[in-house]
Amino acid sequence: MIKHIVMWKLKDRAEGADKPANMVKMKALLDGCRGLVPGMGAFEVGLATPGLEATYDVVLYSEFDSREALDAYQHHPRHVAIKPFIGAVRAERQCVDYEA
C-alpha cells in the first residue's frame, strides 16, 4: 500500500478570492477526485481549523493499493484539470509518499 500525503499553504489572495474562500474551493475540487481510479482507498481532505495552531492550510491523505494506482490517479484527467487552480493559489506544497 502507498500512502500519499500532501499539504498546501495558500496565498492570502489569489484568483480573485481570499485564502478562506480558496481553501473551501480547493477542498471541493479535491473531494471531486475521490474514487477516480481502481486501487484508490482512503481519501480525505482537511482544512486547518481556525484558532488551532497549523502550519499548512489544506491537507490530503490518501491510500493506494500500488504505485500504478497512484500514478493513474495523478494522470487522471479530472485530477490534472484541478492542478492549475491549486498551482495559482498555493504558496507552498509538501508531499510524502511511502509504503506501509
Kinemage of the C-alpha trace (Angstrom):
@kinemage 1
@onewidth
@group {chain A} dominant
@subgroup {mainchain}
@vectorlist {calphas} color= white
{ca met a 1} P 0.000 0.000 0.000
{ca ile a 2} L 1.180 3.516 -0.838
{ca lys a 3} L 0.184 6.376 1.427
{ca his a 4} L 0.126 9.765 -0.315
{ca ile a 5} L 0.021 12.857 1.891
{ca val a 6} L 0.113 16.400 0.531
{ca met a 7} L -0.071 19.700 2.436
{ca trp a 8} L -0.526 23.171 0.995
{ca lys a 9} L -0.082 26.646 2.403
{ca leu a 10} L -2.227 29.063 0.412
{ca lys a 11} L -1.621 32.662 -0.587
{ca asp a 12} L -3.592 35.323 1.291
{ca arg a 13} L -5.256 36.329 -2.004
{ca ala a 14} L -5.287 34.605 -5.376
{ca glu a 15} L -7.638 34.026 -8.279
{ca gly a 16} L -9.800 36.937 -7.112
{ca ala a 17} L -10.553 35.439 -3.696
{ca asp a 18} L -9.164 35.387 -0.173
{ca lys a 19} L -7.493 32.413 1.474
{ca pro a 20} L -10.594 31.054 3.290
{ca ala a 21} L -12.630 31.056 0.062
{ca asn a 22} L -9.829 29.366 -1.864
{ca met a 23} L -9.446 26.754 0.871
{ca val a 24} L -13.121 25.821 0.527
{ca lys a 25} L -12.922 25.732 -3.276
{ca met a 26} L -9.753 23.653 -3.199
{ca lys a 27} L -11.342 21.134 -0.826
{ca ala a 28} L -14.368 20.804 -3.109
{ca leu a 29} L -12.136 20.250 -6.144
{ca leu a 30} L -10.038 17.655 -4.349
{ca asp a 31} L -13.131 15.918 -2.929
{ca gly a 32} L -14.277 15.552 -6.533
{ca cys a 33} L -11.260 13.307 -7.126
{ca arg a 34} L -12.370 10.679 -4.606
{ca gly a 35} L -12.698 7.211 -6.128
{ca leu a 36} L -11.317 8.184 -9.540
{ca val a 37} L -9.284 5.039 -10.183
{ca pro a 38} L -9.273 1.370 -9.220
{ca gly a 39} L -6.944 0.714 -6.304
{ca met a 40} L -7.722 4.013 -4.585
{ca gly a 41} L -8.665 3.536 -0.942
{ca ala a 42} L -8.902 6.122 1.811
{ca phe a 43} L -9.183 9.686 0.577
{ca glu a 44} L -9.594 12.579 2.996
{ca val a 45} L -9.213 16.326 2.527
{ca gly a 46} L -8.926 18.517 5.627
{ca leu a 47} L -8.822 22.243 6.208
{ca ala a 48} L -6.917 23.822 9.085
{ca thr a 49} L -9.270 24.732 11.909
{ca pro a 50} L -9.270 28.468 12.636
{ca gly a 51} L -7.833 29.186 16.063
{ca leu a 52} L -5.797 25.976 16.231
{ca glu a 53} L -2.090 26.025 15.506
{ca ala a 54} L -1.427 24.941 11.929
{ca thr a 55} L 1.486 25.494 9.580
{ca tyr a 56} L -0.456 24.468 6.463
{ca asp a 57} L -3.980 25.242 5.302
{ca val a 58} L -5.101 22.179 3.359
{ca val a 59} L -4.087 18.527 3.703
{ca leu a 60} L -4.808 15.476 1.563
{ca tyr a 61} L -4.433 11.977 3.000
{ca ser a 62} L -4.931 9.125 0.553
{ca glu a 63} L -4.087 5.450 0.156
{ca phe a 64} L -3.450 3.431 -2.989
{ca asp a 65} L -3.045 -0.312 -3.461
{ca ser a 66} L 0.018 0.192 -5.657
{ca arg a 67} L 2.336 2.714 -7.267
{ca glu a 68} L 0.450 2.111 -10.514
{ca ala a 69} L -2.839 3.148 -8.885
{ca leu a 70} L -1.218 6.343 -7.537
{ca asp a 71} L 0.213 7.080 -10.994
{ca ala a 72} L -3.215 6.517 -12.577
{ca tyr a 73} L -4.745 8.996 -10.093
{ca gln a 74} L -2.065 11.601 -10.727
{ca his a 75} L -2.602 11.384 -14.504
{ca his a 76} L -6.397 11.122 -14.444
{ca pro a 77} L -7.961 13.986 -16.461
{ca arg a 78} L -10.121 15.173 -13.550
{ca his a 79} L -7.068 15.407 -11.276
{ca val a 80} L -4.965 17.089 -13.964
{ca ala a 81} L -7.770 19.634 -14.538
{ca ile a 82} L -7.605 20.982 -10.958
{ca lys a 83} L -3.834 21.456 -10.911
{ca pro a 84} L -3.834 24.946 -12.498
{ca phe a 85} L -6.144 26.320 -9.781
{ca ile a 86} L -4.131 24.704 -6.999
{ca gly a 87} L -0.890 25.978 -8.526
{ca ala a 88} L -2.295 29.510 -8.695
{ca val a 89} L -3.488 29.650 -5.071
{ca arg a 90} L -0.696 27.794 -3.294
{ca ala a 91} L 2.272 29.469 -1.677
{ca glu a 92} L 3.941 26.216 -0.587
{ca arg a 93} L 3.463 22.471 -1.067
{ca gln a 94} L 4.859 19.489 0.791
{ca cys a 95} L 4.321 15.872 -0.223
{ca val a 96} L 5.342 12.453 1.030
{ca asp a 97} L 4.591 9.046 -0.480
{ca tyr a 98} L 5.542 5.945 1.464
{ca glu a 99} L 4.844 2.253 1.575
{ca ala a 100} L 3.008 0.877 4.568
